[in-house]
Amino acid sequence: FDEIINKYPDSELVPSAWGRKGDNQFVLGAEAPERYQESIASYRVVANTPDADLDLIMQAEYKIGRRLEKLGREDEAFQQYYVRVILRYFEDRKKGTWHNESSKFWFRRAALDAVAIAESKEGLQRPEDELPEELFDDDAELLPGPLPLMGLGGVFWRGFLNNLFWNLNSFD
């Protein structure tokens, strides 16, 4: 992969090479945990490549979250899934960008993994709980449906547990 990256830096294959390099670094992380951090760095190159395919970017963003989970950084993983994959998906839709099936797959994986993290946290305010009015953001009208906030790691996040799954099958 380094050969493609170094010898052909203008090739359309470079973002894919960085992604596969990140995959290999992850596999090597079982024996050398610093490789997990290296894999995150490789995926960030993909995610920050302006001309990379959107599905490749979504895959890289999702995999960054998975690697953060592997490193025990669940709050960061949750934020990665939510901000960099889930919200991006909805923001792209608002702008008229339609994701292909591969991008939708990574969106679904991020949503399920974010929910798993949220459910595992003690003290999480669930959407069915009564929440004080002052916890709602001023920009609540930007996203459709009831979106109460939830606490996770000292930060309040939009509570997508109550409306995310109805969105999982309404992509078309």
C-alpha positions in Angstrom: 0.0 0.0 0.0 2.9 2.3 0.7 4.1 1.8 -2.8 0.8 3.0 -4.3 0.7 5.9 -1.8 4.3 7.0 -2.4 4.8 6.2 -6.1 1.4 7.3 -7.4 0.2 10.1 -5.1 -2.3 11.5 -7.7 -3.9 8.1 -8.3 -7.6 7.6 -7.5 -6.5 4.4 -5.7 -4.6 6.3 -3.0 -7.6 6.8 -0.6 -8.4 3.1 -0.9 -4.7 2.2 -0.3 -4.8 4.3 2.9 -7.9 2.6 4.0 -6.5 -0.9 3.4 -3.3 0.2 5.2 -5.5 1.2 8.2 -7.1 -2.2 8.1 -3.8 -4.0 8.1 -2.5 -1.8 11.0 -5.6 -2.7 12.9 -5.0 -6.4 12.5 -1.4 -6.0 13.7 -2.8 -4.1 16.7 -3.7 -7.4 18.4 0.1 -7.9 19.0 1.1 -4.3 19.1 -1.6 -1.9 20.4 0.1 1.2 19.1 -1.0 0.0 15.7 -4.5 0.9 16.6 -3.5 4.5 16.8 -1.7 4.2 13.5 -4.8 2.7 11.9 -6.8 5.8 13.1 -4.2 8.1 11.5 -4.5 6.2 8.2 -8.3 6.4 8.2 -8.1 10.1 9.0 -6.1 10.6 5.8 -9.0 8.9 3.9 -11.6 11.0 5.7 -9.8 14.2 4.9 -9.2 13.5 1.3 -11.5 15.8 -0.6 -11.8 13.7 -3.8 -12.3 10.4 -2.0 -15.6 8.6 -2.7 -18.2 9.4 -0.1 -18.7 5.7 0.8 -15.0 5.4 1.4 -15.0 8.4 3.7 -18.0 7.1 5.6 -16.3 3.7 6.0 -13.1 5.4 7.3 -15.1 7.6 9.7 -16.9 4.5 11.0 -13.7 2.5 11.4 -12.1 5.4 13.4 -15.0 4.9 15.9 -14.4 1.2 16.0 -10.7 1.7 16.7 -11.5 4.2 19.4 -13.7 1.6 21.0 -10.9 -1.0 20.8 -8.7 1.5 22.7 -11.3 1.8 25.4 -12.2 5.4 24.4 -16.0 4.8 24.2 -17.0 8.5 24.7 -14.8 9.5 21.8 -16.1 6.6 19.7 -19.7 7.6 20.4 -18.9 11.2 19.3 -17.1 9.9 16.2 -20.1 7.7 15.2 -22.7 10.4 16.0 -21.0 13.5 14.6 -18.8 12.2 11.8 -21.2 9.5 10.4 -24.8 9.8 11.6 -25.1 13.6 11.6 -23.1 13.9 8.4 -25.4 11.5 6.7 -28.5 13.6 7.7 -26.7 16.9 6.8 -25.7 15.5 3.4 -29.3 14.5 2.8 -30.5 18.0 3.7 -28.0 19.3 1.1 -29.4 16.9 -1.6 -26.5 14.4 -1.5 -27.7 10.9 -1.7 -25.6 8.1 -0.3 -25.1 4.8 -2.1 -25.8 1.4 -0.4 -22.2 1.2 0.9 -22.5 4.5 2.7 -25.9 3.5 4.1 -24.3 0.3 5.4 -21.7 2.3 7.3 -24.4 4.7 8.6 -26.4 1.8 9.9 -23.3 0.2 11.6 -22.5 3.6 13.2 -26.0 4.0 14.5 -26.1 0.5 16.0 -22.7 0.9 17.6 -23.6 4.3 19.0 -26.8 2.9 20.5 -24.8 0.0 22.0 -22.4 2.5 23.7 -25.2 4.7 24.9 -27.1 1.7 26.4 -24.0 0.5 28.2 -23.5 3.8 30.0 -24.8 4.0 33.6 -26.7 7.2 34.3 -27.6 7.8 30.7 -30.8 9.8 30.5 -33.0 7.8 28.2 -35.4 9.6 25.8 -38.5 8.3 27.6 -37.3 10.1 30.8 -38.7 13.5 31.5 -36.1 16.1 30.6 -36.0 19.7 31.8 -36.9 22.2 29.0 -33.6 24.1 29.4 -31.7 21.0 28.1 -32.9 21.5 24.5 -30.7 23.2 22.0 -31.7 26.4 20.3 -31.2 24.6 16.9 -33.7 21.8 17.7 -35.7 22.7 14.6 -32.8 21.8 12.3 -33.6 18.1 12.6 -37.0 16.5 12.2 -38.8 14.7 15.0 -38.6 14.8 18.8 -34.9 14.9 19.7 -34.3 15.3 23.4 -30.8 15.5 24.6 -29.0 12.7 26.5 -26.0 12.9 28.8 -22.9 10.8 28.0 -19.6 11.5 29.5 -20.6 14.8 30.9 -21.7 16.1 27.5 -25.3 16.3 26.3 -26.0 14.6 23.0 -29.1 14.7 20.9 -31.2 11.7 21.9 -31.4 9.8 18.7 -32.4 6.6 20.3 -36.1 7.4 20.0 -36.1 8.4 16.3 -33.0 6.9 14.7 -34.4 3.5 13.9 -37.4 4.8 12.0 -34.8 6.6 9.8 -32.8 3.5 9.2 -35.2 2.2 6.6 -36.3 5.5 5.1 -33.2 6.3 3.0 -34.7 6.2 -0.4 
